[in-house]
Amino acid sequence: QVQLVESGGGLVQAGGSLRLSCAASGRTFGVMGWFRQAPGKEREFVAAIRWSLGNTYYADSVKGRFTISRDNANNTVYLQMDSLKPEDTAVYYCAARPSVLSPSSYYTPRAYDYWGQGTQVTVSS
């Protein structure tokens, strides 16, 4: 069975840091990513990583503040979030797809086949 289990969400003050984890099991993936969704808004792309080579991709809103990485030994992808802003408040979802395809597809939720249940990140002002 395929599972994506997120952890690491919580409440932090603006300017603080948080690291999200997504443990994958059941199979290998070509691409894994993070999306977020705030109340009343569409689910939006945050970051993605190509598993084998480690190529990374970021939304403009988080470039320079967030870092996506992976740990092959633990089959886990991370999202290190620094300099957090209240605008970052959302439910963060881990996503994965088996094949790599083109990087242009990584920014859309429909490109991913598997999803975690989400972890809440709240940034207070």
C-alpha positions in Angstrom: 0.0 0.0 0.0 1.1 3.5 -0.7 1.2 6.0 2.1 2.3 9.6 2.6 2.4 10.7 6.2 3.1 14.3 7.0 4.3 15.7 10.3 5.9 18.8 11.8 3.1 21.3 11.5 2.3 23.6 14.3 1.9 27.2 15.6 4.9 29.6 15.3 5.4 33.3 15.4 6.2 35.4 12.4 9.9 35.1 11.6 10.2 31.7 13.1 11.0 28.4 11.5 9.3 25.0 11.0 10.3 21.8 9.3 7.7 19.5 7.7 8.3 15.9 7.0 6.6 13.5 4.7 7.4 9.8 5.1 6.6 7.8 2.0 6.1 4.0 1.8 4.8 1.4 -0.5 6.7 2.4 -3.6 9.3 4.7 -5.1 8.4 8.1 -6.6 9.8 10.2 -9.4 8.6 13.5 -8.0 7.5 14.6 -4.6 6.1 18.0 -3.7 4.4 20.2 -1.2 1.2 22.2 -1.7 -0.8 24.3 0.7 -4.3 25.5 1.0 -5.7 28.3 3.1 -9.4 28.7 3.9 -11.4 29.9 0.9 -8.4 29.6 -1.4 -7.3 27.2 -4.1 -4.6 24.6 -3.4 -1.3 26.1 -4.5 2.1 24.8 -5.3 4.9 25.4 -2.8 7.9 23.2 -3.8 8.8 20.0 -5.5 11.8 17.8 -5.8 12.9 15.2 -8.4 13.8 12.3 -6.3 16.7 10.7 -8.1 18.7 13.8 -8.9 17.5 16.2 -6.3 16.4 19.0 -8.6 14.2 21.4 -6.8 11.4 23.8 -7.8 9.8 26.6 -5.8 6.9 28.9 -5.9 7.9 32.6 -6.2 6.3 33.3 -2.9 8.6 31.0 -0.9 11.9 31.3 -2.8 14.7 32.1 -0.5 12.7 31.1 2.6 11.7 27.5 2.1 13.9 24.6 1.2 12.8 21.2 0.0 15.1 18.2 0.4 14.9 14.4 0.7 16.5 11.6 2.7 16.9 8.5 0.6 17.7 6.3 3.6 14.5 7.2 5.4 12.4 7.7 2.2 11.3 11.0 3.5 11.0 14.5 2.0 11.3 17.6 4.0 10.2 21.2 3.8 12.3 23.6 5.8 10.4 26.8 6.3 12.3 29.9 7.5 11.3 33.5 8.0 7.7 32.4 8.2 5.0 35.0 7.5 1.3 35.0 8.5 0.5 34.6 4.8 2.1 31.1 5.0 -0.7 29.9 7.3 -2.4 27.0 5.6 -2.8 23.3 5.5 0.3 21.8 3.9 0.0 18.7 1.8 2.6 16.3 0.7 2.1 14.9 -2.8 3.9 12.4 -5.0 3.8 10.9 -8.5 5.6 7.8 -9.9 7.1 9.2 -13.0 9.2 12.3 -13.6 7.6 13.8 -16.7 8.4 17.5 -17.4 9.2 20.0 -14.7 6.5 22.2 -16.1 3.9 19.7 -14.8 5.2 19.8 -11.2 3.3 23.0 -10.4 -0.2 21.6 -10.7 -2.0 19.4 -8.2 -3.4 17.2 -11.0 0.1 16.0 -11.9 0.3 14.1 -8.6 -1.2 10.7 -7.9 -0.8 10.4 -4.1 -1.5 12.8 -1.3 -1.0 13.0 2.4 -3.8 14.1 4.7 -2.2 17.5 5.4 -0.6 19.2 8.4 -1.7 22.6 9.7 0.8 25.4 9.8 -0.2 28.6 11.6 1.9 31.7 11.7 0.9 34.3 14.2 1.7 38.0 13.7 
